[in-house]
């Protein structure tokens, strides 16, 4: 019998495992499907204010909150495009990063167009950065990237493709005036340039290039006043490369992506290109992110896993953050921002008694101040208990997993529950303790939810990730199947009431479950899924070019070249529609630029021709991430009705 190892993550406010919460509220579906009430909170440099996006009556606003007066100020409506982040550039300017799907006449296909806006707190004016700048290439994504602050207040550094529609653009570094929004070319790059690292005085510390034609990665520096090549590597895909700069400006932090250590080989690269190995190893996990300032000088490291952990160069900061992690030891403590002097730190905390809480740590006074809950319409008693579990796959591999119990259930006595299997997307990502709006909705309605971090997932070591290469529809899918069987064997899940639900790669996994283990599931929900792997690779080649590294990446991960039809067809759910027994719900945004809606159209047509039960919901104007609150609600409503019909109480 497979063994399920439970490591209960008690609530941050003292939930006692084994004691059921007698009263459980059931917020409306809209409370889960809509975007959070508060998003992207950031602390001002002096710590007197926070800025954030607040959702009111279906619209988003830029809001600031003053700690001294305890008053909120609503500045400007920001829901014309999808808001992706908000932060203070300085005391007077707030940056709003947003994106939308665009089509530009004369260029191939749609793309995700991002842009940055600067809102000046004194003038109350909103400026679209780089608009009006000469020679900005008209069709590019990532236009809102900001890579550094200028020592001169009111200026920042932004990279962008420069050139007209009739010439090959180059990726150059621009110095941008936040007051006017206009930029001026500061350093010229090439068509192969992929990133810039710049000091506050304008010194370009590093420029990264990657040549798709020759598979060559290069690092240049300008520290001596002229461009110098300091590193070169032959590789079929760009490595992680430069991820930060030492705080003393003596070296770059660099990773070649090798697999010899849990986090890959990590080095310090001096400005002559010499590499010195450094140890940034965490507690059995991978590096989630290098914590950096606005110019990407390294301040510390966050490690991945079910719960994040940290290490900072400054021992006092390290102790302050560690005290928060220890105080809320069973919750996920995410460091969001900090003041310039690190006297105040802002965290977002997830646990089994909160849908997400923003908490301020005042190091001078020792106070912890609850600022706001991320979702103000979901009370603590409605949150399902999140549990970190591991189980053994059939070949003995440990599969780290998040299990979410029905809200109010007693894990010691609950059993034979209807089960939602919720594989994550990517597949190079992972599930951890957080408020997952899909998982928590179903948990609140009485379902047990399992989120397996199958091989191929990040967050649990390079080896675990690389074991997924070439295992789409194979061992990656077996890991999911083994998790379901483990819960059934332990008497926790009802084998006659299991549904698999997923988005992106998770949507592929959901359909693969329906196609390759058809007796295991009573229903299948796939959101923005890959369904025909060979056709997907054809689209990547058409969009990016036959020599682009992205094609190599997907072929390596899927386990087949575009020409290997039989191999790819064998693991494509759309190629075996006759295998399906469970009804299928397909959901896809028409403006998806990551997985084209064509993939769901292929699946829908194949199932219909095979005489199978399939429903296809097409979302107008929606992207890959379901960024709009209204269409998220529409998606969740369709999913909930479908799942309840097939494995809910009324289906018994």
C-alpha positions in Angstrom: 0.0 0.0 0.0 1.2 3.5 -0.8 2.1 5.6 2.2 0.7 9.1 2.6 2.8 11.2 5.0 0.9 14.1 6.5 2.6 17.2 7.9 -0.3 19.4 9.0 0.2 23.1 8.5 -1.9 24.7 11.3 -3.5 28.1 10.9 -1.5 31.2 11.5 -3.8 32.2 14.3 -3.6 29.0 16.2 -5.9 26.5 14.5 -5.6 23.2 16.3 -5.6 20.1 14.0 -8.1 17.5 14.9 -10.7 20.0 16.1 -13.3 20.7 13.5 -14.6 24.2 13.2 -18.3 24.0 14.0 -19.4 27.0 12.1 -18.5 27.3 8.4 -19.7 30.1 6.2 -20.1 29.7 2.5 -19.3 32.9 0.6 -20.8 33.3 -2.8 -19.0 31.9 -5.8 -18.3 35.4 -6.9 -16.1 36.0 -3.9 -13.7 33.3 -5.1 -13.9 33.9 -8.8 -13.4 37.6 -8.8 -10.0 39.2 -8.4 -8.8 39.8 -4.9 -10.1 42.9 -3.1 -6.5 44.1 -2.5 -3.6 43.3 -4.8 0.1 44.3 -5.4 0.6 46.2 -2.1 3.9 48.1 -1.8 5.5 50.1 1.0 6.7 53.6 0.3 10.5 54.2 0.6 10.0 56.1 3.9 7.4 53.8 5.2 4.6 56.4 5.7 2.3 54.9 3.1 1.4 51.8 1.1 0.1 51.7 -2.4 -2.1 49.0 -3.9 -4.8 48.1 -6.3 -8.3 47.9 -4.8 -11.2 46.3 -6.4 -14.6 48.0 -5.9 -17.8 47.1 -7.7 -16.0 45.3 -10.4 -13.4 48.0 -11.1 -9.8 48.5 -10.0 -8.4 51.7 -8.5 -4.9 52.8 -7.5 -5.1 53.5 -3.8 -2.7 54.8 -1.1 -3.1 54.4 2.6 -1.5 56.8 5.1 -0.4 55.2 8.4 -0.5 58.4 10.3 -4.0 59.6 9.3 -5.3 56.0 8.7 -7.0 57.3 5.6 -7.2 55.8 2.1 -6.9 58.0 -1.0 -8.4 56.8 -4.4 -6.3 58.2 -7.2 -7.2 56.8 -10.5 -9.2 53.9 -12.1 -6.8 51.3 -13.6 -8.9 48.6 -15.1 -8.7 49.4 -18.8 -5.9 46.8 -19.1 -4.8 44.0 -16.8 -2.8 45.3 -13.9 0.3 43.1 -13.3 2.1 45.0 -10.5 2.4 48.2 -8.5 5.4 49.7 -6.7 7.0 53.0 -5.6 9.7 54.2 -7.9 10.4 57.0 -5.4 8.4 59.0 -2.8 6.6 60.9 -5.6 6.1 58.3 -8.3 4.2 55.0 -8.4 4.7 52.6 -11.2 1.8 50.6 -12.6 2.7 47.6 -14.8 -0.1 46.4 -17.1 -0.6 44.4 -20.2 -3.2 43.5 -22.8 -3.4 41.2 -25.9 -2.7 43.2 -29.1 -2.6 42.7 -32.8 -0.6 45.1 -34.9 -1.2 45.3 -38.6 1.9 44.1 -40.6 3.2 41.8 -37.8 2.5 38.1 -37.4 0.0 37.0 -34.8 -1.2 38.5 -31.5 1.2 39.2 -28.6 1.0 40.2 -24.9 1.7 43.9 -25.0 2.9 45.2 -21.6 3.4 48.8 -20.6 4.4 50.8 -17.5 2.6 53.9 -16.3 4.0 56.4 -13.8 1.5 58.2 -11.5 2.8 61.3 -9.8 1.4 61.8 -6.3 2.0 65.6 -6.4 0.7 66.5 -9.9 -1.9 63.7 -9.9 -1.0 62.9 -13.5 -0.7 59.5 -15.1 1.9 59.0 -17.8 2.4 56.1 -20.2 6.2 55.5 -20.1 7.9 55.5 -23.4 4.9 56.8 -25.3 6.1 59.4 -27.7 9.7 58.1 -27.5 11.3 58.2 -31.0 11.7 55.0 -32.9 10.1 52.5 -30.4 9.4 49.3 -32.3 5.6 49.0 -32.7 5.2 45.3 -32.0 6.9 44.1 -28.8 6.1 42.5 -25.5 7.8 43.3 -22.3 7.8 47.1 -23.0 7.0 47.9 -19.4 10.3 46.4 -18.0 12.2 48.7 -15.6 15.7 47.6 -14.8 17.1 50.4 -12.7 16.6 53.6 -10.8 18.6 56.7 -11.7 20.4 58.7 -9.0 18.6 61.7 -10.4 15.1 61.6 -8.9 12.3 61.2 -11.5 14.3 59.1 -13.9 14.5 55.3 -14.5 16.2 52.9 -16.9 14.0 50.8 -19.3 15.1 48.4 -22.1 13.1 48.4 -25.3 13.3 47.3 -28.9 14.2 50.3 -31.0 13.7 50.5 -34.7 10.9 51.0 -37.3 8.7 48.3 -38.8 11.0 48.1 -41.9 14.2 47.3 -40.1 15.5 44.7 -37.6 15.1 46.3 -34.1 17.8 46.3 -31.4 17.2 45.9 -27.7 18.6 49.1 -26.2 18.7 50.7 -22.8 16.7 54.0 -22.4 16.8 56.6 -19.7 13.1 57.6 -19.1 11.7 60.8 -17.5 8.7 59.7 -15.4 7.2 63.2 -15.5 7.0 63.3 -19.3 7.0 59.6 -20.0 9.5 60.0 -22.8 12.8 58.1 -23.0 16.1 58.7 -24.7 18.5 56.0 -25.9 21.2 55.6 -23.2 23.1 52.5 -24.6 22.6 50.7 -27.9 22.1 46.9 -27.9 21.7 44.5 -30.7 18.9 42.2 -32.0 20.5 39.5 -29.8 20.5 41.5 -26.5 18.2 40.1 -23.9 18.9 42.1 -20.7 20.7 45.0 -19.1 22.1 45.6 -15.6 22.8 49.2 -14.7 24.0 51.2 -11.6 22.3 54.3 -10.3 25.0 56.5 -11.9 24.3 55.0 -15.3 27.3 52.5 -15.4 26.2 49.5 -17.4 27.5 46.6 -15.3 26.3 43.8 -17.6 24.6 43.3 -20.9 23.4 39.8 -21.9 23.1 38.6 -25.5 21.9 35.3 -26.9 22.3 34.4 -30.6 19.7 31.9 -31.7 21.5 31.2 -35.0 24.8 30.1 -33.3 23.4 29.1 -29.9 25.8 31.5 -28.2 25.3 33.3 -24.9 27.5 36.3 -24.0 28.0 38.7 -21.1 29.4 42.2 -21.7 30.4 44.9 -19.2 31.0 48.6 -19.6 32.6 49.2 -16.1 35.8 50.4 -17.7 34.0 52.9 -19.9 33.8 50.7 -23.0 32.1 47.5 -24.0 34.1 44.3 -23.1 33.1 40.7 -23.6 33.8 38.8 -20.4 31.9 35.5 -20.8 30.8 33.3 -23.6 28.9 29.9 -23.5 27.6 27.6 -26.2 24.1 26.4 -25.2 20.9 25.5 -27.0 18.8 27.6 -24.6 19.7 30.8 -22.7 20.9 29.9 -19.2 19.6 31.6 -16.0 22.6 33.8 -16.5 23.1 37.0 -14.5 20.5 37.2 -11.7 21.9 40.1 -9.6 24.8 42.2 -8.6 26.8 42.0 -5.4 25.9 44.9 -3.1 29.5 46.1 -3.0 29.6 46.1 -6.8 32.5 43.7 -7.0 30.9 41.0 -9.0 27.8 39.6 -10.8 25.7 36.8 -9.4 25.6 34.2 -12.2 24.1 30.7 -12.9 25.0 28.6 -15.9 22.0 26.3 -15.3 24.1 23.2 -14.7 22.6 20.4 -12.7 25.4 19.6 -10.3 23.8 21.3 -7.3 20.2 21.6 -6.1 19.9 25.2 -7.3 22.2 24.8 -10.3 25.8 26.0 -10.3 25.9 29.5 -8.8 28.9 31.7 -9.1 30.2 35.2 -8.6 31.5 36.5 -11.9 34.0 39.4 -11.6 34.2 42.0 -14.3 37.0 40.1 -16.0 34.8 37.0 -16.4 36.3 34.9 -13.7 33.9 32.5 -11.9 34.0 31.7 -8.2 31.5 29.1 -6.9 29.3 30.4 -4.1 26.9 28.5 -1.9 23.3 29.7 -1.8 21.8 26.3 -0.9 18.5 26.4 0.9 16.8 23.9 3.1 16.4 21.1 0.6 14.8 23.3 -2.0 15.6 25.5 -5.0 16.1 29.3 -5.2 12.7 30.9 -5.7 14.1 34.3 -6.3 17.1 36.5 -5.6 15.8 39.4 -3.6 17.1 42.6 -5.1 16.7 46.4 -5.0 15.5 48.5 -7.9 18.9 48.2 -9.7 19.0 44.5 -9.0 21.7 44.6 -6.3 21.5 41.4 -4.4 20.1 41.7 -0.8 19.1 38.1 0.0 17.6 34.9 -1.3 14.2 33.3 -1.0 14.0 29.5 -1.2 11.2 27.5 -2.7 9.1 24.8 -1.1 5.6 24.4 0.5 6.6 27.3 2.8 9.2 30.0 1.8 12.4 30.5 3.7 15.0 33.3 3.4 18.7 34.2 3.8 19.9 37.9 3.9 23.4 39.3 3.8 22.6 41.8 6.5 22.4 39.8 9.8 19.9 42.2 11.4 17.6 42.0 8.4 18.1 38.2 8.3 17.1 38.0 12.0 14.0 40.2 11.5 12.7 38.1 8.6 13.5 34.9 10.4 11.5 36.1 13.4 8.4 36.5 11.2 8.9 33.1 9.6 9.3 31.5 13.0 6.4 33.3 14.6 4.1 32.2 11.7 5.9 28.9 11.3 2.9 27.0 9.8 2.0 29.7 7.3 3.5 31.0 4.1 5.3 34.3 4.9 6.1 36.2 1.7 8.3 39.3 2.0 6.7 41.9 -0.3 8.6 45.2 0.2 10.6 47.2 2.7 11.7 50.8 3.4 15.0 52.2 2.2 16.4 51.8 5.8 14.8 48.4 6.4 13.1 49.8 9.5 9.7 48.5 8.2 9.0 45.4 6.2 5.7 44.4 4.5 4.6 40.8 4.3 1.8 38.8 2.7 0.8 35.8 4.8 -1.2 32.8 3.8 -2.5 30.1 6.2 -5.5 28.1 7.0 -7.1 30.9 8.9 -6.6 33.7 6.3 -7.2 34.1 2.6 -4.1 36.3 2.6 -3.2 39.1 5.0 -0.9 42.1 4.5 1.1 42.6 7.7 3.6 45.4 8.5 6.6 44.6 10.8 8.0 47.8 12.5 11.4 46.9 13.7 11.9 50.1 15.8 8.7 49.6 17.8 8.5 45.8 17.6 4.9 46.1 16.4 3.1 43.9 13.9 0.3 45.7 12.2 -2.5 44.0 10.1 -3.1 46.4 7.2 -5.7 44.5 5.2 -6.9 41.1 4.0 -6.3 40.3 0.4 -10.0 39.1 0.1 -12.3 41.0 2.5 -15.3 38.9 1.6 -14.0 35.5 2.6 -13.9 35.0 6.4 -11.3 32.8 8.2 -13.8 30.0 8.9 -14.5 29.6 5.2 -10.8 28.7 4.4 -10.0 25.0 4.0 -7.1 23.6 6.0 -4.0 23.3 3.8 -1.7 20.3 4.5 1.7 19.5 3.1 1.9 15.9 2.2 4.3 13.5 0.4 3.5 10.2 -1.1 5.5 7.6 -3.1 5.1 7.3 -6.8 5.2 3.7 -8.2 8.9 3.9 -8.8 9.6 5.2 -5.3 10.0 8.9 -6.0 8.7 11.2 -3.3 5.9 13.5 -4.6 5.5 16.7 -2.5 1.8 17.7 -2.5 -0.6 20.2 -1.1 -3.9 18.7 0.2 -6.8 21.1 1.0 -9.5 19.7 3.3 -13.1 20.8 3.1 -13.6 23.9 5.2 -14.5 22.8 8.8 -13.6 19.2 8.3 -11.6 17.2 10.9 -8.7 15.6 9.1 -8.6 12.9 11.8 -12.1 11.6 11.1 -13.0 12.8 7.6 -13.0 10.2 4.8 -14.6 8.9 1.6 -14.7 12.5 0.3 -15.4 13.7 -3.3 -12.0 14.5 -4.7 -10.8 17.3 -7.0 -7.4 16.6 -8.6 -5.8 20.0 -9.5 -2.5 19.6 -11.3 -0.6 22.9 -11.8 0.5 24.6 -15.0 4.0 25.1 -16.4 4.9 22.3 -15.9 8.0 24.2 -14.6 6.2 25.6 -11.6 4.9 24.2 -8.3 2.0 24.4 -5.8 2.7 25.7 -2.3 0.6 27.0 0.6 -1.4 29.9 -0.7 -5.0 30.9 -1.3 -5.7 29.1 -4.6 -9.1 30.4 -5.6 -10.1 27.2 -7.4 -8.9 24.9 -4.6 -10.5 27.0 -1.9 -13.8 27.3 -3.6 -14.2 23.5 -4.0 -12.9 22.9 -0.4 -15.5 25.3 0.9 -18.2 23.3 -0.9 -17.1 20.0 0.7 -14.5 18.7 -1.7 -11.1 17.3 -0.9 -8.5 18.9 -3.2 -5.1 17.4 -4.1 -2.4 19.4 -5.9 0.6 17.1 -6.7 4.0 18.4 -7.5 4.7 15.7 -10.0 8.2 15.2 -11.4 9.0 18.1 -13.7 7.8 20.6 -11.0 10.2 23.2 -9.8 10.7 24.1 -6.1 12.0 20.7 -4.9 15.5 20.4 -6.5 16.9 20.3 -10.0 16.8 16.5 -10.0 13.0 16.4 -9.3 12.5 19.0 -12.1 14.7 17.2 -14.7 13.0 13.8 -14.1 10.1 15.3 -15.9 11.9 15.9 -19.2 10.3 13.8 -21.9 7.6 12.4 -19.5 4.5 14.3 -20.7 1.8 11.6 -20.7 4.2 9.2 -19.0 5.8 9.3 -15.5 4.5 12.8 -14.9 1.0 11.5 -15.4 1.7 8.4 -13.4 2.6 10.6 -10.5 -0.8 12.2 -10.6 -2.5 8.8 -10.9 -0.5 7.5 -7.9 -1.6 10.4 -5.8 -5.3 9.7 -6.5 -4.8 6.0 -5.8 -3.0 6.8 -2.5 -5.9 8.9 -1.3 -8.4 6.1 -2.3 -6.2 3.5 -0.6 -6.2 5.5 2.6 -10.0 5.8 2.6 -9.8 9.6 2.2 -11.3 9.8 -1.3 -14.3 8.2 -2.8 -13.1 6.3 -5.9 -16.5 6.9 -7.5 -16.4 10.7 -7.1 -13.1 11.9 -8.6 -12.7 14.8 -11.1 -9.5 16.2 -12.6 -9.3 19.9 -13.2 -6.3 21.9 -14.6 -5.2 24.9 -16.6 -2.4 25.2 -19.1 -0.1 22.2 -18.6 -2.6 21.2 -15.9 -5.2 21.3 -18.6 -3.1 18.9 -20.6 -2.7 16.7 -17.6 -6.5 16.7 -17.0 -7.1 15.6 -20.6 -4.3 13.0 -20.4 -6.0 11.7 -17.3 -9.2 11.3 -19.2 -7.5 9.8 -22.2 -4.9 7.4 -20.6 -6.7 6.5 -17.3 -10.3 6.7 -18.4 -11.7 4.7 -15.5 -10.2 6.9 -12.8 -12.2 10.1 -13.4 -15.9 10.9 -13.5 -15.3 14.3 -15.2 -12.5 16.3 -16.8 -12.1 20.1 -16.8 -9.3 21.6 -19.0 -8.6 25.3 -19.1 -6.3 26.6 -21.9 -4.8 23.1 -22.4 -2.3 21.8 -24.9 -4.1 18.9 -26.6 -2.1 18.1 -29.8 1.6 18.3 -29.0 2.9 18.2 -32.6 0.5 21.0 -33.7 1.6 23.0 -30.7 5.3 22.7 -31.8 4.3 23.7 -35.3 2.7 26.9 -33.9 5.8 27.6 -31.8 8.0 27.3 -34.9 5.7 29.6 -36.9 5.6 32.2 -34.1 9.2 32.2 -33.1 11.1 30.7 -36.0 12.6 27.3 -36.6 15.9 28.2 -34.8 14.4 29.8 -31.7 15.5 28.3 -28.4 11.8 28.1 -27.3 11.3 25.3 -29.8 14.2 23.4 -28.4 12.8 23.9 -24.9 9.4 22.5 -25.6 10.8 19.6 -27.6 13.1 18.7 -24.7 10.3 18.9 -22.2 7.7 17.1 -24.2 10.1 14.4 -25.3 9.8 14.6 -29.0 10.7 16.5 -32.1 8.1 18.0 -34.4 9.0 15.3 -37.0 8.4 12.4 -34.5 4.7 12.2 -35.3 4.0 8.8 -33.8 5.7 9.6 -30.5 4.0 13.0 -30.1 0.6 11.6 -31.3 0.8 8.8 -28.7 0.8 11.3 -25.8 -1.7 13.8 -27.4 -5.2 13.5 -25.9 -6.7 15.0 -29.1 -5.3 12.0 -31.0 -7.1 9.4 -28.9 -10.6 10.8 -28.3 -12.1 7.3 -28.5 -10.4 6.5 -25.1 -12.5 9.0 -23.2 -15.3 7.8 -20.9 -15.7 10.9 -18.6 -17.5 14.0 -19.9 -15.2 16.9 -20.7 -15.5 20.6 -20.1 -13.1 22.8 -22.2 -12.5 26.4 -21.4 -10.3 28.7 -23.4 -9.7 32.5 -23.8 -9.9 33.8 -27.4 -7.0 36.1 -26.8 -4.6 33.4 -25.3 -1.1 34.1 -26.7 0.5 31.3 -24.8 -1.6 28.3 -25.8 -3.7 29.2 -28.9 -7.4 28.5 -28.6 -6.9 26.3 -31.6 -5.7 23.6 -29.2 -9.1 23.4 -27.5 -10.9 23.6 -30.9 -8.9 20.6 -32.0 -9.9 18.7 -28.9 -13.5 19.7 -29.1 -13.8 18.6 -32.7 -12.1 15.3 -32.0 -14.3 14.4 -29.1 -17.5 15.4 -30.9 -16.5 13.2 -33.9 -15.9 10.3 -31.5 -19.4 10.8 -30.1 -18.1 11.8 -26.6 -19.7 14.2 -24.1 -17.9 17.5 -24.5 -18.8 21.1 -23.6 -16.7 24.0 -24.9 -16.8 27.5 -23.3 -15.0 30.2 -25.3 -14.1 33.3 -23.3 -14.2 36.6 -25.3 -11.3 38.9 -24.8 -9.6 36.6 -22.3 -5.9 35.8 -22.0 -4.1 32.7 -20.8 -4.2 33.6 -17.1 -7.9 34.5 -16.8 -6.8 38.0 -15.7 -10.3 39.5 -15.8 -12.6 39.1 -12.8 -15.8 38.8 -14.8 -14.5 35.9 -16.9 -13.0 34.2 -13.9 -16.4 34.2 -12.3 -17.9 32.9 -15.6 -15.2 30.1 -15.6 -15.7 29.1 -12.0 -19.5 29.1 -12.4 -19.2 26.7 -15.4 -16.7 24.5 -13.6 -18.7 24.4 -10.4 -21.9 23.4 -12.2 -20.1 20.7 -14.2 -18.3 19.2 -11.3 -21.4 19.2 -9.0 -23.4 17.5 -11.7 -21.0 14.6 -12.0 -19.5 14.1 -8.5 -21.3 16.5 -6.2 -23.9 15.5 -3.5 -26.8 15.7 -6.0 -25.0 13.3 -8.3 -25.1 10.5 -5.7 
